[in-house]
Amino acid sequence: MKRKVVFTLILCLVSLLSSRVLAENEIPPYAKWGNIAVKETIKKYPKANVIDYLHIGRENKNDQISVEKFKLWLREDNREFGVFVDVEFDKHLNEFKSISFRETDR
């Protein structure tokens, strides 16, 4: 239950921050991939809480595949740590391909 509340708060925060930068009612192009990044991070780290979220940017691997990059900050017990999350997708079909995680203490 607590995890769902935290996840909902993060999604609300992302929406609020995005709306301040973007035109009214415009959804950022990375929103779909950000949702996947948060959901999959929660699955990978089930005992941790996501306490912060950052969209780093998009990289094109080739003409077909792009990678949306995020950094999530997690808290588990007394430990806080970052996780870089790369979501790879087919930019023409708008289809998820893969996800990777890399922990950091910064």
C-alpha positions as CSV (number, residue, x, y, z in Angstrom):
1,M,0.0,0.0,0.0
2,K,2.8,2.5,1.0
3,R,4.6,1.7,-2.3
4,K,1.5,2.5,-4.3
5,V,1.1,5.8,-2.5
6,V,4.7,6.7,-3.2
7,F,4.4,5.7,-6.8
8,T,1.3,7.8,-7.2
9,L,3.0,10.8,-5.6
10,I,6.0,10.4,-7.9
11,L,3.8,10.3,-11.0
12,C,1.9,13.3,-9.8
13,L,5.1,15.2,-9.2
14,V,6.4,14.3,-12.7
15,S,3.1,15.5,-14.2
16,L,3.2,18.8,-12.2
17,L,6.8,19.5,-13.1
18,S,6.3,18.7,-16.7
19,S,3.2,20.9,-16.9
20,R,5.2,23.9,-15.6
21,V,7.6,23.6,-18.5
22,L,5.4,22.4,-21.3
23,A,2.3,24.0,-22.9
24,E,-1.0,23.4,-21.2
25,N,-2.3,19.8,-21.6
26,E,0.9,18.6,-23.4
27,I,2.3,15.3,-22.3
28,P,6.1,15.0,-22.4
29,P,7.3,12.5,-25.0
30,Y,9.2,10.6,-22.3
31,A,6.2,10.1,-20.0
32,K,5.4,6.6,-21.2
33,W,9.0,5.4,-20.7
34,G,9.2,7.2,-17.3
35,N,6.2,5.2,-16.1
36,I,7.9,2.0,-17.2
37,A,11.2,3.0,-15.6
38,V,9.5,3.6,-12.2
39,K,7.3,0.5,-12.4
40,E,10.2,-1.8,-13.3
41,T,12.5,-0.3,-10.7
42,I,9.8,-1.0,-8.0
43,K,9.7,-4.6,-9.2
44,K,13.5,-4.9,-9.1
45,Y,13.8,-3.3,-5.7
46,P,10.6,-4.3,-3.9
47,K,11.8,-3.3,-0.4
48,A,12.9,0.2,-1.5
49,N,10.9,3.4,-1.9
50,V,11.4,5.7,-4.8
51,I,12.0,9.1,-3.4
52,D,13.1,11.1,-6.4
53,Y,12.9,11.0,-10.2
54,L,15.0,12.7,-12.9
55,H,14.6,12.5,-16.7
56,I,18.1,12.7,-18.0
57,G,17.3,12.7,-21.7
58,R,17.0,10.6,-24.9
59,E,19.8,9.0,-27.0
60,N,19.3,7.6,-30.5
61,K,21.1,4.2,-30.9
62,N,20.3,4.1,-34.6
63,D,17.5,5.0,-37.0
64,Q,15.0,2.6,-35.3
65,I,16.0,2.4,-31.6
66,S,16.2,5.1,-28.9
67,V,17.0,5.0,-25.3
68,E,15.2,7.2,-22.7
69,K,17.5,7.7,-19.6
70,F,16.3,8.3,-16.1
71,K,17.8,8.5,-12.6
72,L,15.8,7.3,-9.7
73,W,16.8,7.8,-6.0
74,L,15.8,5.0,-3.7
75,R,15.6,4.5,0.1
76,E,15.8,1.0,1.6
77,D,16.0,0.8,5.4
78,N,18.9,3.2,6.2
79,R,20.5,3.1,2.8
80,E,19.9,5.7,0.0
81,F,21.2,5.1,-3.5
82,G,20.6,6.0,-7.1
83,V,19.6,3.8,-10.0
84,F,20.3,4.8,-13.6
85,V,17.5,3.3,-15.7
86,D,17.7,3.1,-19.5
87,V,14.5,2.2,-21.3
88,E,15.2,1.1,-24.9
89,F,12.3,1.4,-27.4
90,D,11.5,1.3,-31.1
91,K,10.8,4.9,-31.9
92,H,8.8,4.2,-35.0
93,L,6.5,1.6,-33.5
94,N,6.6,3.2,-30.0
95,E,7.3,-0.3,-28.6
96,F,9.3,-1.2,-25.4
97,K,12.4,-3.3,-26.2
98,S,14.4,-3.6,-23.0
99,I,15.4,-2.0,-19.7
100,S,18.7,-1.8,-17.8
101,F,19.6,-0.7,-14.3
102,R,22.9,0.6,-12.8
103,E,23.2,1.5,-9.2
104,T,25.2,4.5,-8.0
105,D,25.9,6.1,-4.7
106,R,25.9,9.6,-6.2
